[in-house]
């Protein structure tokens, strides 16, 4: 388990929160960023996701009426990791 992600949120909508999260995915042991990692979650009953860029950074819009949402981080050769992201705060995740 060596994935790590740093997430920031910006803005939301009160009825069904739309939150923009952004950050990067890194190897927790080496600190190397992991390009093309996938970050996925359930939204409106479907699996939705984004891939990180060549530098390991990503940005995503998440709509949810819940205060937290489970995110799944994946990268080839690494074990996938599920982390509950609290939408109401900026969070550093050690995924």
N, C-alpha and C positions, 0 to 999 in steps of 0.2 A: 504494500500500500504506500505508493510514493507520490500520488497526485496531490497538488495543493492549488487552491484558487483564491484570488483576491477579488472580491465583488464590491461594487459601489452601486447605489441606487439613486435615481433622480426622478422627481415628479410622480404624482399619482392622481387617480380619479376616484372620488369618494364612493360612487355607486358600485362600480366594479373596478377595483384598483388596477390601473395600468402603470406598471413600473418598468423603468429602463434599468437593467443591470449591466454592468460592464466590469471587466477585469482581465485577468490572465491566469493561465493554468501552468504550473511549474512542477518539476520533480522535487519533492520535499527533501530528498537527500542531497541532491547536487545543486538545486536552485535553477537548473536549466529550464527554460520555457519549452512547453510542449506544443509544437505547431499542429494544426489540424485535429486537435482534441475535439470531442463532441460533448455538448452540454444539452441535456434534454429534460423535459418535464411534461406533465399532463396539463392541457389547456382546452377547455370546452369539450371534454371527453375524448380528446385525441392526443397522441404523443406529438410534441412539437420540439424543435431543437435548433441549435446553431452549431457551427464549427468555428474553432479558433483560427486566427490568421496564421501566416507563416512565422509571426513573432509570438504566437501563443495568446494573443489578445482576442477578446470577443465582446460583443454587445448584443443585448436581446431585449425585446419588449415582452413583458409577461403581464397577462390580464388574469386577475384572480379576485374572488370575493373573500378569500381566506387571508389570515395574517401571516401564514408561512406556506411555503410550497417546497415539495421535495425536488431537488435537482439531481440528475445523474451525470457524473463526469466519467468519460471513457477515453482511452487512448490505446492504440495497438501495442500489445506487449505488457500492458499494465492491467491490474484488477480494477474493474469499474467500481465507483464509489458513489453511494447515495448520501446526500447531505440535505437536511431541512434548512431552507433559507428563510429567515425572518424578513418579510417584506417591509416592515415598519422601521428597519434600521440598516445602516451601512454595516457590513460585516466582513471580517476576514475569515475565510473558511480554510481549515486544514483538511482538505478532502483526500 
